[in-house]
C-alpha cells in the first residue's frame, strides 16, 4: 500500500510562489503516474498537473499551465509542485495522488485527469492566496 503525504501549503499574497511536496512510502514500479489535484470550496476536485514517473512526461490543466511546474525530486524522493504567480482563484485544498502501475498497461487508455484512475491519495494541504 502506497502512503502519500503533502507538505508546503500555506498562505501567500497574490503574485507570490509556493512549493508543494508529496512524499510517498514507495516509488517502486507499483506507481505509474502521480498527479496534483485541487478542490476549491463549492467546486469539484480537478487535476492540475500530472507526471509520468518512467518517462518524465508532464501534463497541465490550462488554468495552471505556464505558472506551475511538476517535477520528480530524486534527492528527496518526492514529487513537487512549484506554483508561481499565484492568484486568489488558486485558493484550494491541494491533493497528491498516485496511479497504480496497471494504469499504464493499455497504451492511450490513461487520461491522467480522472480521479478514478488514482488509487492512492494524500490527506491534502491548504493553499490560500489573498
C-alpha positions in Angstrom: 0.0 0.0 0.0 1.4 3.4 -1.0 1.0 6.2 1.6 1.2 9.8 0.4 1.8 12.9 2.5 1.7 16.5 1.2 3.6 19.4 2.6 4.4 23.0 1.8 0.9 24.6 1.8 0.2 27.9 3.4 -0.9 31.5 2.8 0.6 33.8 0.3 -0.2 37.1 -1.4 -1.2 37.3 -5.0 1.7 37.1 -7.3 3.7 35.0 -4.8 5.0 31.4 -5.0 4.7 28.2 -3.0 6.3 24.8 -3.5 4.3 21.7 -2.5 6.0 18.4 -2.0 4.4 14.9 -2.0 6.3 12.2 -0.2 5.4 8.6 -1.0 6.2 5.5 1.1 7.5 3.8 -2.1 8.5 4.8 -5.6 8.8 1.3 -7.0 7.3 0.1 -10.2 4.0 0.0 -8.3 3.3 3.6 -9.4 2.7 4.6 -13.0 1.9 8.3 -12.6 1.5 10.9 -9.9 -0.7 13.9 -10.0 -1.7 17.0 -8.1 -5.4 17.7 -7.8 -7.1 20.7 -6.1 -10.5 21.4 -4.7 -11.8 24.9 -4.1 -14.8 25.5 -1.8 -18.0 24.6 -3.6 -16.2 23.2 -6.6 -15.3 19.7 -7.8 -11.8 18.4 -7.4 -9.8 18.9 -10.6 -6.5 17.5 -11.8 -4.0 20.3 -12.4 -0.6 18.6 -13.0 0.4 15.0 -13.8 3.9 13.4 -14.1 4.6 10.0 -15.6 7.4 8.5 -13.4 9.0 6.4 -16.0 9.1 8.8 -19.0 9.0 12.1 -17.0 6.3 13.4 -19.2 4.0 16.0 -17.8 0.5 17.3 -18.3 -1.0 20.6 -17.0 -4.5 21.9 -16.8 -5.0 25.1 -18.8 -5.7 27.0 -15.6 -2.1 26.5 -14.3 0.0 25.9 -17.5 2.9 28.3 -17.6 2.7 29.1 -13.9 3.0 25.7 -12.2 5.7 23.1 -12.7 5.5 19.4 -11.5 8.7 17.5 -11.1 10.3 14.4 -9.5 12.8 15.3 -6.8 15.1 12.3 -6.8 17.2 13.5 -3.9 14.2 13.9 -1.6 12.1 11.1 -3.1 9.2 13.5 -3.6 7.1 14.8 -6.4 7.0 18.6 -6.2 4.7 21.3 -7.5 6.2 24.7 -7.9 3.5 27.3 -8.0 4.3 30.7 -9.3 2.2 33.8 -10.0 -0.4 32.6 -7.6 -3.8 34.2 -7.8 -6.8 34.2 -5.4 -8.5 31.7 -7.7 -5.7 29.2 -6.9 -7.0 29.0 -3.3 -7.9 25.4 -2.6 -7.0 22.2 -0.9 -4.3 20.5 -2.9 -4.0 16.8 -3.0 -1.3 14.4 -4.2 -2.4 11.2 -5.9 -0.7 8.1 -7.3 -2.0 5.9 -10.1 -1.0 2.2 -9.9 1.2 0.5 -12.5 -1.7 -1.3 -14.1 -3.0 2.1 -15.4 -0.1 2.0 -17.9 -0.8 -1.4 -19.3 -3.1 -0.3 -22.1 -1.4 2.4 -24.3 -3.5 5.5 -24.6 -6.1 4.5 -22.1 -4.8 6.6 -19.2 -6.0 10.1 -19.2 -4.2 11.3 -16.2 -7.0 13.6 -15.2 -9.7 11.4 -13.8 -9.9 10.8 -10.1 -10.9 7.2 -10.7 -7.5 6.4 -12.2 -5.7 7.2 -8.9 -5.7 4.6 -6.2 -3.7 6.4 -3.5 -4.3 9.8 -2.1 -2.7 12.1 0.4 -4.8 14.0 3.1 -4.3 17.3 1.3 -2.6 20.6 2.1 -4.3 24.0 2.1 -3.2 26.8 -0.1 -4.7 30.3 0.4 -3.9 33.2 -1.8 -5.1 36.7 -0.9 
